[in-house]
């Protein structure tokens, strides 16, 4: 299959490496320096190159801020039989865009990043496939993700954004709060060091990805929930209410079983 990947960033490079030995792959990016270490693939910096390549599958791997903008620029240069796709972490507005585009489409979200995950061992990671897209497109990505050993879930566009808001925004916000009050520790305890390692991992992610997760339309409700819980905890600490503290600890232990 002829596959065009838009964007030579971390995820674009990952998919290029993954697909280039079994398919005819090309990468399009306006910055040629990003593609200088890519092998076994064609490298495009001109939209005219896309016309000649005539992809059968297009994977849009640019950051969320530019995903639809790049689609607008590239779609006039691909044939109507091409399946278009994205791997964005937030899907708000994508369904409407796809349905108006006139193209067959598939939307997925690998729930890991090259910065934080072990790409050589992904069996403990997850991927989401949107169940509202093209059947053959979904089959392609299901086979691809299954080959990587990923656990696969299928959601609607809306269900995806709700899931991401819960599974990513809560740990991100918790990490931000930890880092925001950080002070140097000469003798950190084990728990502190573990939290520090998590903070380093999260904050080493691309800033665009962090913004994408936090600007998910469902994130605000999750943050508000954290604020409510913190308010209750502060009240318990202020009053030194041991019975209430025990009830609170019992509640949160049940949540993580």
N, C-alpha and C positions, 0 to 999 in steps of 0.2 A: 504494500500500500504506500502511496505517496503521502507523506505527512508533513505539514508545515507547522512549525512551532513559532509563535510570536513572542519575542522577548528572550534575551540570552542571560537573564539573571539566574539566581540559584535554582529555582524550580524549572525554568526553561532548560538550563544545562542538565539538570537531573533527568528530565524526560528525553532530552536528546541522547544522552548516554544510554538510557534504558531502551530506546526504540531503534537506534540507528543500525544495529546489527541484524535486525529482522525486517526492516522496512527502508524505503528510500526516504530519507529525512532531510529537510531543509530548515534553516533557522533564519528568521528575519529580525533584525534589530538595527536601529538607526546609528548605533555606536559600534563601529567595526572592531574596536579594541576588546569589547566584551566577548567576541567570538574567536579571538586569536588562538585560544587553546582548545577549540572544539575540533574533533577529528571524525572522520567517517561520515561527514555530513556536508551539505551545501550551505554556504553562508551568503545571505542576501542582505543588501542595504538599500536596494531599490525596489519599488513596487512593480516595476516592469519585470523583474526577475520572477515574481510570483505568478504573473500571467503565463510565462513560459513553463513554469513548473507544474501548474494545473493540479493543485493538491486534491486528494480525495477526503482527507481529514485535516482540520485546522484546530490546533490547540493553542488557545490564547493564555499565555503564562505571564503577561505583564501584571503590574500591581493593580489592585482594584480601582484606584483613582483613574487609571487610564484605559481600563478594559474595554468599555463601550466605545470610547473615542478611537481606540486602535481598530476595533471592529469596523467602525464607520469608514476608516481609511482603507482597510484591506479588503473588505467584502466585495467592492466593485471589481476586484482583480482575481476573484475565484469563481469557478463555475457553479451553477445552481445545484449540481449533484453533490457538491462537497458538504460533508457534515461539519458543522462548526461547533466548537466546544470551549468551555472555560474551566479553570480549576480554582476559582476565587473563593475566598473564605467567607464572604457575605454575598447573598444572592438577591438582595432587594432590587426590584425593578428589572431583573434579568428575564423573567418569564415573559413579561410584556414586550421586551426588546426582541427576544427570539421569535415570538409569534408574529411580530410585525416584519421581521427580516425576510420571511419567505424561504429560509433555509431549514433543512433538517438540522437538529441540534441535540447536543447532550451536555449536561452540566454535572461536574463531579467536584469533590473536595477531598484531596489527600489530607488526612488530619495529622500531618506531621510536617516538619520543616527541615531542610538539610542542615540548618545550624544546630538544631537541638536533638534530632533523631539519629540513630545509627543506621545509615542507609544500607549497610551490609546485612543488617538483621532487623527486618521490619515486621516480624510475625506478631509482635505485641502492639502494633500500631493499627489504626483504623482508617477507613475511607468511606465517604458518603457518595452515593450515586443518586442523582435526582431522578425520580421515577416518572417524570412528565415529559421526557425527551424521546428522541428517536430510538426505536427498539434495537436496531443494529449497532447504533452508537453505544447504547448501554451495554450490549453484549461485549463489544470491543474492550471497554474499560473494566467490565467485570472480569474478563479473562486476564487482562493486564494486571489488575490489582490482586487477583487470586494467585497469579504466578509469583507475586512478591510476598505472598503469605499474609496479606492484610485481612483484617476482619471487615466485612463490607455490610453497610446498612443502606437501605433505600428510603428516602424521604421525599416529600414534596418540597418545592422551593421554600415555602413558608415554614414548614417543619424543620428544614435545615437551619434556617436562621435562628429559630428558637433554640435548637439543640446547641448550636455554636455559642450563642449568648450565655447559655448555662455552663457548658463544658470548658469554654476558654475564657470568657470574660471574668468569671468568678476567680479562678486562680491568677489571672493577670492582675486584677484589681488588688487581690490579697498581696501579691508580690510587690506591687507598686507601693502599697501602704507600708510594708516591711522596709523597703528601700528608702522611703521618704523620711523615716525616723532613724535611719542608720547612723550609728556612731562606731568609731574604731574600737575593737575589743582586743586587749592584749592576751586574754586567756579565754577565748570563746568556748562555750560548751558544745556538746555533740549536736544538740537540736539546732543551736544557732548556726553551726557550720553547715548543716544540711539545708537550712533555709537560705543561707548565703549562696550555696551552690545552685539552688533553684533560681534565685534572683539573678545570678550571673547568666544562667541559661536563658531565662525569659528576656532579659534586657540585652542579650546579644542578638536577639531576633531583629530583623529589619524593621525600622521605624514605620514603614508603610504598612507592614503586617499588623503591628500593634495598633495603629490607628484604625485599620479595617475592622479589627475585632471590637474595639471600644466604640466605634461609630455605628455598629450594628444597631438597627432600630430597637432591638429587644434588650440591649445591654443595660439601658437606664433602669429598667425594673429590677434587674439583678443587683445593680449597685445600690439601689434603694433598699433592697432586702438586707444587704450587708450592713447598711447604715442603721436599720432598725435593730438588727442583732447586736451591733456595737453599743447602741444606746442602752439596751437592756443590760448588757454586760457591765457597762460603766455604773449603772444604778446599783447593781449587785455589789460591785467593788466599793462604791461609796458608802453603802449601808453595812458592809461586811456581814451580809445575811447568809449564814452558812446553809440553812435549809434551802433557800432559793438557789444558791450556788450548786448544791448537790442535784437539785432538780434540773438545772441547766446542763450540768455535765452529763446526766443521764440522757437527756434529750439529744445532745449532739453526738454522744457515743452511738445511739441508735441510728443516727443518720449515716454513719460510716460503716455499718455492718454490711 
